[in-house]
Amino acid sequence: MRRAYGSIAEAGLLAVALLWGAAAHAQPKGNPAMPCFRALADDPRFANVKDKVSLSGTNMDEMRRMTTSGERASAREAPVLAAWKDARADCHRLETDYFASRDARIQAFALEHFAALQNLIVDLQSGKITYGDFGRRRIELYEKLQLNVEAVRREILPAKLPPTPGSTNK
């Protein structure tokens, strides 16, 4: 009898484990382009500008540090910036399906953000703006994206109700 109970318990644990695994597999995965964007920071092709722009764009502290330079891109740096812009476009292609599975407004905001940042790189490359200008405008673009996305999320996610007195829900 004891063995039968063990078999039932083992079967129950196995079922829970299988359901847990299926639920974890069904969870939306993160943006598949992020590893590509992060890798840009260590790409040797961009060494000439590594200390002037946040190549990965994934570290806000780094981006904030790069907002004070009054220097403009040199003739030697312009092709490096162009190559970085092209590499960013390659990474962006990896996230097309990811954003296509999101709310249409979030997808539109993400595409608008990417295009605006690519245009900023062109302005930097051509000498129209300084590295500091680029850094400040990049942060402004990012903050605008975050605000827009959060507004959409608030609209589409269910509101959290405050806990009722005496409830254990938090």
C-alpha positions as CSV (number, residue, x, y, z in Angstrom):
1,M,0.0,0.0,0.0
2,R,2.8,2.4,0.9
3,R,4.3,1.9,-2.6
4,A,1.1,2.8,-4.3
5,Y,0.9,6.0,-2.3
6,G,4.5,6.8,-3.3
7,S,3.6,6.1,-6.9
8,I,0.7,8.5,-6.7
9,A,2.8,11.2,-5.0
10,E,5.5,10.7,-7.5
11,A,3.0,10.9,-10.4
12,G,1.6,14.1,-8.8
13,L,5.0,15.7,-8.5
14,L,5.8,14.7,-12.1
15,A,2.6,16.3,-13.3
16,V,3.4,19.5,-11.4
17,A,6.9,19.5,-12.8
18,L,5.6,19.0,-16.3
19,L,3.0,21.8,-15.9
20,W,5.6,24.1,-14.4
21,G,7.9,23.4,-17.4
22,A,5.1,24.0,-19.9
23,A,4.2,27.2,-18.2
24,A,7.8,28.4,-18.1
25,H,8.1,27.5,-21.8
26,A,4.9,29.4,-22.6
27,Q,6.1,32.6,-20.9
28,P,7.1,35.3,-23.4
29,K,10.8,35.4,-24.0
30,G,12.8,38.6,-23.8
31,N,13.9,40.6,-26.8
32,P,16.2,38.3,-28.8
33,A,18.2,41.3,-30.1
34,M,19.5,42.3,-26.7
35,P,22.5,40.0,-26.8
36,C,23.4,41.4,-30.2
37,F,23.1,45.0,-28.9
38,R,25.2,44.1,-25.8
39,A,27.9,42.5,-28.0
40,L,28.4,45.8,-29.8
41,A,30.2,47.2,-26.7
42,D,33.0,44.8,-27.2
43,D,33.2,44.8,-31.0
44,P,36.7,45.8,-32.0
45,R,35.5,47.6,-35.1
46,F,34.1,50.3,-32.8
47,A,37.1,50.8,-30.5
48,N,37.7,54.4,-31.8
49,V,34.4,55.6,-30.4
50,K,33.9,53.2,-27.5
51,D,34.7,55.9,-24.9
52,K,32.4,58.5,-26.7
53,V,29.1,56.6,-27.2
54,S,27.5,53.8,-25.3
55,L,27.7,51.2,-28.1
56,S,25.3,48.7,-26.5
57,G,22.8,51.3,-25.3
58,T,21.8,48.9,-22.5
59,N,23.6,50.7,-19.6
60,M,21.9,54.0,-18.5
61,D,24.8,54.9,-16.2
62,E,27.2,54.6,-19.1
63,M,24.9,56.6,-21.3
64,R,24.6,59.4,-18.7
65,R,28.4,59.6,-18.4
66,M,28.6,60.3,-22.2
67,T,26.5,63.5,-22.2
68,T,29.1,66.2,-21.6
69,S,31.6,66.1,-24.5
70,G,31.7,69.0,-26.9
71,E,33.7,67.0,-29.4
72,R,32.4,66.2,-32.8
73,A,33.1,63.1,-34.8
74,S,36.4,63.2,-36.7
75,A,36.9,62.1,-40.3
76,R,38.4,59.0,-38.9
77,E,35.5,58.3,-36.6
78,A,32.7,58.9,-39.2
79,P,33.1,55.5,-40.9
80,V,33.2,53.8,-37.5
81,L,29.9,55.4,-36.6
82,A,28.5,54.4,-39.9
83,A,29.5,50.8,-39.3
84,W,28.0,50.9,-35.8
85,K,24.8,52.2,-37.3
86,D,24.7,49.3,-39.7
87,A,25.5,46.8,-37.0
88,R,22.6,48.2,-34.9
89,A,20.4,47.7,-37.9
90,D,21.5,44.1,-38.1
91,C,20.6,43.6,-34.4
92,H,17.3,45.4,-34.9
93,R,16.3,42.9,-37.5
94,L,16.5,40.2,-34.8
95,E,13.7,41.9,-32.9
96,T,11.2,42.4,-35.7
97,D,9.2,39.3,-34.8
98,Y,9.5,40.1,-31.1
99,F,7.9,43.5,-31.5
100,A,5.4,42.2,-34.0
101,S,4.0,40.1,-31.1
102,R,3.5,43.1,-28.9
103,D,0.7,45.6,-28.7
104,A,0.7,47.6,-32.0
105,R,1.3,50.9,-30.2
106,I,4.3,49.4,-28.4
107,Q,5.6,48.1,-31.7
108,A,5.1,51.5,-33.3
109,F,6.9,53.3,-30.4
110,A,9.8,50.8,-30.6
111,L,10.2,51.3,-34.4
112,E,10.0,55.1,-34.0
113,H,12.6,55.0,-31.3
114,F,15.0,52.9,-33.4
115,A,14.6,55.2,-36.4
116,A,15.1,58.3,-34.4
117,L,18.3,56.9,-32.8
118,Q,19.6,55.9,-36.2
119,N,19.0,59.5,-37.4
120,L,20.9,60.8,-34.4
121,I,23.8,58.6,-35.4
122,V,23.8,60.1,-38.8
123,D,23.8,63.6,-37.3
124,L,26.7,62.6,-35.0
125,Q,28.6,61.0,-37.9
126,S,28.2,64.1,-40.1
127,G,29.3,66.5,-37.3
128,K,25.9,68.2,-36.9
129,I,25.9,67.4,-33.2
130,T,28.5,66.7,-30.6
131,Y,29.0,63.4,-28.7
132,G,27.5,65.1,-25.7
133,D,24.5,66.2,-27.7
134,F,24.1,62.7,-29.0
135,G,24.2,61.3,-25.5
136,R,21.6,63.7,-24.1
137,R,19.2,63.3,-27.0
138,R,19.6,59.5,-26.8
139,I,18.6,59.5,-23.2
140,E,15.6,61.8,-24.0
141,L,14.5,59.4,-26.7
142,Y,14.8,56.4,-24.4
143,E,12.9,58.2,-21.6
144,K,10.1,59.1,-24.1
145,L,10.0,55.5,-25.2
146,Q,9.7,54.3,-21.6
147,L,6.9,56.7,-20.8
148,N,4.9,55.8,-23.9
149,V,5.3,52.0,-23.3
150,E,4.4,52.4,-19.7
151,A,1.2,54.3,-20.7
152,V,0.2,51.5,-23.0
153,R,0.9,48.9,-20.4
154,R,-1.2,50.7,-17.8
155,E,-4.1,50.6,-20.4
156,I,-3.8,47.0,-21.3
157,L,-2.9,45.4,-18.0
158,P,-5.6,44.8,-15.4
159,A,-5.5,47.2,-12.5
160,K,-4.3,45.8,-9.2
161,L,-6.9,46.1,-6.5
162,P,-5.8,47.3,-3.1
163,P,-5.7,44.6,-0.4
164,T,-8.9,44.2,1.6
165,P,-8.7,44.5,5.3
166,G,-7.8,41.2,6.9
167,S,-6.8,39.6,3.6
168,T,-3.4,38.0,3.1
169,N,-3.2,39.2,-0.5
170,K,-0.4,41.7,-1.0
